[in-house]
Amino acid sequence: MLGGRCLSSSRDRFLGVFGSGCWRTLADCPCLTSPAYLENHLSWTVQIKRWVSYRMTFAYLNKMKSYRMITLDASWRTDWRGMRYPVTRLYSTSQTTVDSNEVKTFRTLAHRWWDEQGTYAPLHSMNDLRVPFIRDNLLKTVTDHQPGKPLSGMKILDVGCGGGLLTEPLGRLGASVIGIDPVDENIKTAQHHKSFDPVLAKRIEYRACSLEEIVEETIETFDAIVASEVVEHVLDLETFIQCCCRVLKPGGSLFITTINKTQLSYALGIVFAEQIAGLVPKGTHTWEKFVSPEKLESILESNGLSVLTVAGMLYNPFSGYWHWSENTSLNYAAHAVKSKAEEPPAPTEFFLNRETERLQANDSANPGAHEELKK
């Protein structure tokens, strides 16, 4: 109503000044320059601007309150004026990568994590490959390490840690590890098992939460992130990788083990393993969520991560052991590193370098220039 009255008043004053089809100047209308008119006009303008400002502010907040802007530094667009600006992507901070159906499935299995002959026997055996894979790649980034605790001083985030099958070995190697999992029962199992080893009390912390819940408080905190047998269970893989990248330090490592999306993985990973042999409970995996190494590498690189290693892994259900393979059609492991931000040279250093290059160029073109430099 306030806006309607103000706009109506504006129309009347406009017609009063520019009435009868004739344009009039301020000199022709001394009333426009009178103190009373200016005071009323200023009051009316403030009311209009305040009303518009409030309406725009509330509309903007209602639209944006659940969203965050992310700037992708490597992607730029050019508008019609030739101006370049960074591409921005909206994603909801209330959005979750956790699948509620997956949570129900793993909740019923929470008490079986540490049964080495049970449902999670393949994951126990997988530690023979994935623990050295993580350790050896991380040691390439340090000059020296403590005997017996090679990962001492490193902060690692174990996403989807389950009962702590991988978290504990990394803690015993000296790393400070935070294990997170959206299933409360899994975290309770992990905490209970950790209590049997006093060495792990100060090295391992467990939290019942999703990755996106801790992003804001842990930006660029971790030297390494581990997502082992996790990405095939998330709802939104790209958002998951974005969150991993945000909490990872520049130069930090991301380790992923998962299942390829092939006909062979469907036949062996779902039909045979779940429906025929019963190696894992039915419904544990969804083939549509499997991801190929090529697609995973594309998502990683688009988020500023360089893939250094992709290696195939094969599981022998009869022997219960894993081994490395050049074949990635079933399971595979990937190691990616977050790019380091390059600092621009200081202005003084920049100009000194430019001047040195110019003098060297002149020296090459004119042999007598060298004598001038000596003087």
NORLIN-V277965 format. One record per backbone hydrogen bond with DSSP energy under -1.0 kcal/mol. CO is the residue of the C=O (numbers start at 1). NH is the residue of the N-H. E is the energy in kcal/mol with one decimal. If there is no record, write none. Layout:
co	nh	e
CO	NH	E
CO	NH	E
This chain:
co	nh	e
1	5	-2.4
2	6	-2.3
3	7	-2.6
4	8	-2.3
5	9	-2.5
6	10	-2.2
7	11	-2.1
8	12	-2.1
9	13	-2.3
10	14	-2.2
11	15	-2.6
12	16	-2.0
13	17	-1.6
14	18	-2.6
19	22	-2.0
29	32	-1.8
30	33	-1.1
34	38	-2.4
35	39	-2.3
36	40	-2.3
37	41	-3.3
38	42	-2.5
39	43	-2.1
40	44	-2.5
41	45	-2.4
42	46	-2.4
43	47	-2.0
44	48	-2.3
45	49	-2.8
46	50	-2.6
47	51	-2.6
48	52	-2.8
49	53	-2.8
50	54	-2.5
51	55	-2.3
52	56	-2.7
53	57	-2.6
54	58	-2.6
55	59	-2.1
56	60	-2.5
57	61	-2.6
58	62	-2.4
59	63	-1.6
60	64	-2.4
61	65	-2.0
64	67	-2.1
66	93	-1.5
68	91	-1.3
70	89	-2.0
72	75	-1.8
75	87	-2.1
77	85	-2.3
79	82	-1.9
83	79	-2.5
85	77	-2.6
87	72	-1.9
89	70	-1.6
91	68	-1.6
97	235	-2.9
99	103	-1.9
100	104	-1.9
101	105	-1.9
102	106	-2.5
103	107	-1.9
104	108	-1.3
107	110	-1.0
109	112	-2.0
112	115	-1.7
114	116	-1.0
115	118	-1.8
118	121	-1.7
120	124	-1.8
121	125	-2.2
122	126	-1.7
125	128	-1.6
126	129	-2.0
126	130	-2.7
127	131	-1.5
129	133	-1.8
130	134	-2.2
131	135	-2.7
132	136	-2.8
133	137	-1.4
134	138	-2.0
135	139	-2.1
138	141	-1.6
139	142	-1.0
146	149	-1.3
149	152	-1.8
151	154	-1.9
154	176	-2.9
155	223	-2.1
155	224	-1.5
156	178	-2.4
157	226	-3.1
158	180	-2.3
161	164	-2.3
164	168	-2.0
166	170	-1.6
167	171	-2.0
168	172	-2.3
170	175	-1.6
171	174	-1.7
173	151	-2.6
176	156	-2.7
177	205	-2.3
178	158	-2.8
179	207	-2.5
180	160	-1.6
180	161	-2.2
183	187	-1.6
184	188	-2.2
185	189	-2.0
186	190	-2.4
187	191	-2.8
188	192	-2.1
189	193	-2.2
190	194	-2.2
191	195	-1.3
193	196	-1.4
194	197	-1.9
197	200	-1.5
198	201	-1.1
200	204	-2.0
203	177	-2.9
205	179	-2.9
207	181	-1.7
207	209	-1.2
211	214	-1.5
215	218	-1.0
218	221	-1.2
222	249	-2.8
223	253	-2.2
224	157	-2.2
225	255	-3.0
226	159	-2.6
227	257	-1.3
230	233	-2.6
236	240	-1.9
237	241	-2.4
238	242	-2.3
239	243	-2.2
240	244	-2.1
241	245	-2.5
242	246	-1.8
243	247	-1.7
246	220	-2.4
247	221	-1.6
247	222	-2.4
249	252	-2.6
252	338	-2.6
253	225	-2.3
254	336	-2.5
255	227	-2.9
256	334	-3.1
257	229	-2.7
258	332	-2.0
259	291	-1.5
260	262	-1.1
262	266	-1.5
263	267	-2.4
264	268	-2.8
265	269	-1.8
266	270	-1.2
266	271	-2.3
267	272	-2.1
268	273	-2.1
270	274	-1.3
270	275	-1.5
271	276	-1.1
272	277	-3.5
273	279	-1.8
273	280	-1.5
281	284	-1.5
286	289	-1.8
287	290	-1.4
292	296	-2.5
293	297	-2.5
294	298	-1.9
295	299	-2.2
296	300	-2.5
297	301	-2.6
298	302	-1.8
300	303	-1.0
300	305	-2.1
301	304	-1.5
304	339	-2.4
306	337	-2.5
309	335	-2.3
311	333	-2.9
312	325	-2.6
313	331	-1.0
314	323	-1.9
316	320	-2.8
321	316	-2.6
323	314	-2.5
325	312	-1.6
330	260	-3.8
331	313	-2.6
332	258	-2.1
333	311	-2.5
334	256	-2.5
335	308	-2.8
335	309	-1.6
336	254	-3.2
337	306	-3.0
338	251	-1.6
346	350	-2.7
347	351	-2.5
348	352	-2.3
349	353	-2.2
350	354	-2.2
351	355	-2.6
352	356	-2.4
353	357	-2.3
354	358	-2.0
355	359	-2.4
356	360	-2.4
357	361	-2.1
358	362	-2.2
359	363	-2.4
360	364	-1.9
361	365	-1.9
362	366	-2.8
366	369	-2.0
368	372	-1.2
369	373	-1.8
370	374	-1.4
371	375	-1.6
